[in-house]
Amino acid sequence: MLLPLLGLLCACSSKPYYQICKVDSYLTTSPYGAYEYRDASCNITYDFWANGGAVKFTFTNNTDEILYIDLSKSFVIKNGIAYDYFQNRSATNTATISTSKSSGAAATANGFWNMPGSLFPGSITSTTGATAGVQSTASVMYVEQPVLAIPPHASKVISEYGIMDQRYVDCDLYESPSPREDASMSFYLTNTPMSLKNYICYNIGDNAEEHIVENSFFISKVKNQNYKDTVRKFLSGCSNDKDRKMEERFITTSPTEFYIIYQPRGQKKFSKSESRVSPMFNDGIYGN
């Protein structure tokens, strides 16, 4: 009866593998290695590093006026499919608090709000009410707005979409490499598994003239890595902290790359010259 349990424990304790995806672009890179776009009005700096990738960028207003990004005319375009930045969303957070006196209040404010798992501009309406000796509730409603305002010489971070939900799979790309074993594939713009564009529409101050920025990217390389080649245990905190603990961290990170955590299929090694049979299932993005 212990054998099934031991098998389950072994399966649960197995270390994951990591697919590291390299993103290429015509853009120049900053001193920190991130892709960036610059003109007289704005700077846009990208950081893709996340599980599955993140279209995350910092938009800086270089002008002396308020800059307005029109989210209803801005998109992320993945493999030719456009995804809207403005989705007309709303959400409400409700919390229970203790109080000892009667009170009531209501207020509304506009801004850029960070909801759990999302980040979008909008307005909030907050109401509270309480009776002596009982608990009360406070509700905050977040309403998304189609325009994002950035003050002069200030920045806002925008992160709405991921890049790839599933790893790239190819019969020639070995899924279970040992430490320091190379298992990678390179691509050009013509055969990349993912092309990406960030299309931003904005105007400056009261000027109705629209400005368009379109930044393009594509995945140029994927590499499957062993757990030992990807993460390592480090001591957290300062050297004189009493309660320092060992934490797992990435050995290296890059704003021009992202990773996908996965468990490999059972796969034998073979030469690329061998004939291949098309897979009968799809657990990722398959190559030709």
C-alpha positions in Angstrom: 0.0 0.0 0.0 3.0 2.3 0.4 4.1 2.0 -3.2 1.3 4.3 -4.7 2.0 6.8 -1.9 5.7 6.8 -2.6 5.1 7.2 -6.3 2.8 10.2 -5.6 5.4 11.8 -3.3 8.1 11.3 -6.0 5.9 12.9 -8.6 5.1 15.9 -6.4 8.7 16.4 -5.4 10.1 16.3 -9.0 11.8 19.6 -10.0 10.2 21.6 -12.8 12.0 22.6 -16.1 12.1 26.1 -17.5 11.7 27.2 -21.1 13.6 30.5 -21.5 12.2 32.6 -24.4 14.4 35.3 -26.0 12.5 38.4 -27.4 14.1 40.3 -30.3 13.4 43.8 -31.6 14.7 46.6 -33.7 14.6 48.9 -30.7 17.7 49.9 -28.9 18.5 48.8 -25.4 18.9 50.9 -22.2 21.9 50.7 -20.0 20.0 48.1 -18.0 19.5 45.9 -21.0 15.8 46.7 -21.6 14.3 47.5 -25.0 13.3 51.2 -25.2 11.6 53.6 -27.5 12.5 57.3 -27.4 11.2 60.5 -29.0 10.7 64.1 -28.0 7.3 63.4 -26.3 7.9 60.1 -24.5 10.1 57.2 -23.5 8.8 53.6 -23.4 10.8 50.9 -21.6 9.9 47.2 -21.7 10.3 44.4 -19.2 9.1 41.0 -20.4 10.5 38.9 -17.5 7.6 36.9 -16.0 6.1 33.4 -16.1 4.5 33.3 -19.6 5.9 36.7 -20.4 4.4 40.1 -19.7 3.8 43.0 -22.0 4.9 45.3 -19.3 6.2 48.8 -20.1 7.0 52.1 -18.4 5.6 55.1 -20.3 7.3 58.4 -19.4 5.9 61.8 -20.4 8.8 64.0 -21.6 6.6 67.1 -22.1 5.5 70.0 -19.9 1.8 69.2 -20.4 -0.4 66.3 -19.4 -0.1 63.4 -21.8 -3.2 61.3 -22.5 -3.1 57.7 -23.7 -6.3 56.7 -25.5 -6.7 53.1 -24.3 -9.7 52.6 -26.6 -7.4 53.1 -29.6 -4.4 51.2 -28.1 -3.8 47.5 -28.6 -1.5 44.5 -28.0 -1.2 42.6 -31.3 -0.1 38.9 -31.0 0.4 37.0 -34.2 -1.9 39.4 -36.0 -4.7 39.3 -33.4 -5.5 42.6 -31.7 -6.3 42.7 -28.0 -7.9 45.9 -26.5 -6.3 47.8 -23.7 -9.6 49.3 -22.8 -12.1 46.6 -21.7 -14.7 48.7 -19.9 -14.3 46.7 -16.6 -15.5 47.4 -13.1 -14.9 45.7 -9.8 -15.8 46.0 -6.2 -13.8 45.2 -3.1 -15.7 44.8 0.2 -14.0 44.6 3.6 -15.4 44.1 7.1 -14.1 46.3 9.9 -14.8 46.7 13.6 -16.1 50.0 15.0 -17.5 51.4 18.2 -19.4 54.5 17.0 -22.0 55.4 14.4 -20.6 56.9 11.2 -21.2 57.3 7.5 -19.3 58.6 4.5 -19.1 58.6 0.7 -16.5 59.8 -1.6 -15.4 59.5 -5.3 -11.9 60.0 -6.8 -10.2 59.4 -10.1 -6.9 57.7 -10.6 -4.9 54.7 -11.6 -5.8 51.8 -9.4 -4.0 48.5 -8.7 -6.6 45.8 -8.2 -5.4 42.3 -7.2 -4.1 40.7 -10.4 -4.8 43.8 -12.6 -3.8 47.4 -13.1 -6.1 49.9 -14.8 -7.1 53.5 -14.7 -10.5 54.4 -13.3 -12.5 56.0 -10.6 -13.5 54.8 -7.1 -16.6 55.3 -5.1 -16.1 54.5 -1.4 -18.9 54.2 1.2 -18.8 53.2 4.8 -21.5 52.8 7.5 -21.5 51.6 11.1 -23.5 51.2 14.2 -22.0 51.4 17.7 -20.7 48.1 19.0 -21.0 46.1 15.7 -18.9 45.4 12.6 -19.3 47.5 9.5 -18.4 47.0 5.8 -16.5 49.3 3.4 -17.0 48.9 -0.3 -14.8 50.4 -3.0 -15.9 50.3 -6.7 -13.3 50.5 -9.4 -14.5 51.7 -12.8 -12.1 51.5 -15.8 -11.7 54.7 -17.9 -10.8 54.8 -21.6 -8.1 57.5 -21.1 -5.0 57.3 -19.0 -3.4 60.6 -18.0 0.3 61.0 -17.2 1.5 64.2 -15.6 4.5 66.2 -17.1 7.9 64.5 -16.6 6.3 61.5 -14.8 5.8 57.8 -15.6 3.2 55.1 -15.3 3.7 51.4 -15.5 1.3 49.5 -17.7 1.0 45.7 -17.7 -2.1 44.1 -19.1 -1.3 41.0 -21.3 0.9 38.0 -21.2 2.8 36.7 -24.2 2.5 32.9 -24.3 0.1 30.7 -22.2 1.9 27.5 -23.2 5.5 26.6 -24.0 6.8 26.0 -27.5 6.9 22.3 -28.4 8.9 20.7 -31.2 9.9 17.1 -31.7 13.5 18.3 -32.2 13.5 20.3 -29.0 14.4 18.0 -26.1 12.2 18.6 -23.1 14.3 17.0 -20.3 17.8 18.3 -20.6 20.4 17.5 -18.0 22.4 20.3 -16.3 24.5 22.2 -18.8 23.0 20.4 -21.7 21.9 22.6 -24.6 18.3 22.1 -25.8 17.4 25.2 -27.9 15.9 26.4 -31.2 16.3 29.7 -33.0 13.9 31.6 -35.2 13.6 34.4 -37.7 10.7 36.8 -38.1 9.4 34.6 -40.9 9.0 31.4 -38.7 8.8 32.7 -35.2 6.2 31.1 -32.9 5.1 34.5 -31.7 5.2 38.0 -33.1 4.2 40.9 -30.9 3.3 44.6 -31.4 2.5 47.3 -28.9 0.3 49.9 -30.5 -0.2 53.1 -28.4 -2.3 56.2 -29.3 -1.8 59.4 -27.3 -2.2 63.1 -27.5 -0.6 66.0 -25.5 -2.4 68.6 -23.5 -5.4 70.2 -25.3 -3.9 69.4 -28.7 -6.3 67.0 -30.5 -3.5 65.7 -32.8 -3.1 61.9 -32.2 0.4 60.4 -32.0 0.9 56.7 -32.8 3.8 54.6 -31.4 4.1 51.0 -32.7 6.8 48.8 -31.3 7.4 45.3 -32.7 9.0 42.2 -31.2 9.3 38.5 -32.0 10.6 35.4 -30.2 14.0 34.6 -31.7 15.0 31.7 -29.5 13.6 29.2 -27.0 15.8 27.1 -24.7 14.7 24.3 -22.3 16.7 24.3 -19.1 17.2 22.0 -16.2 16.1 23.3 -12.8 19.8 23.4 -11.6 20.7 25.7 -14.5 17.9 28.1 -13.8 17.4 28.6 -10.0 19.7 28.5 -7.0 19.2 28.9 -3.2 20.5 32.1 -1.7 20.5 33.4 1.9 17.8 36.1 2.2 18.2 39.4 4.2 21.3 41.2 5.4 24.4 39.4 6.7 23.6 40.4 10.3 20.0 39.3 10.3 19.2 36.7 12.9 16.5 34.9 11.0 18.0 34.5 7.5 16.5 31.8 5.4 17.4 30.0 2.2 15.3 31.2 -0.8 15.2 30.0 -4.4 16.0 32.7 -6.9 16.8 32.8 -10.6 20.5 32.7 -11.3 20.1 35.2 -14.1 17.1 37.4 -15.3 16.7 39.7 -18.3 14.0 42.2 -19.3 14.4 40.9 -22.9 13.5 37.3 -22.0 10.7 35.5 -20.2 10.2 32.0 -18.8 7.6 29.2 -18.8 7.6 26.6 -16.0 6.7 23.1 -17.2 6.9 19.4 -16.5 8.2 17.4 -19.5 6.5 14.6 -21.3 8.1 11.3 -21.6 10.5 11.8 -24.6 13.4 9.8 -25.9 16.4 11.4 -27.6 16.9 10.9 -31.3 18.7 12.4 -34.2 17.1 15.2 -36.2 17.6 13.1 -39.3 15.1 10.5 -38.1 11.6 10.6 -39.5 9.1 12.2 -37.2 5.4 11.4 -36.6 3.1 14.4 -36.1 1.9 14.5 -32.5 -1.7 13.5 -31.9 -2.2 16.0 -29.0 -1.4 19.6 -28.4 -0.1 20.8 -25.0 1.8 23.7 -26.4 2.7 25.7 -29.5 4.0 23.2 -32.0 6.5 23.9 -34.7 6.4 22.5 -38.2 
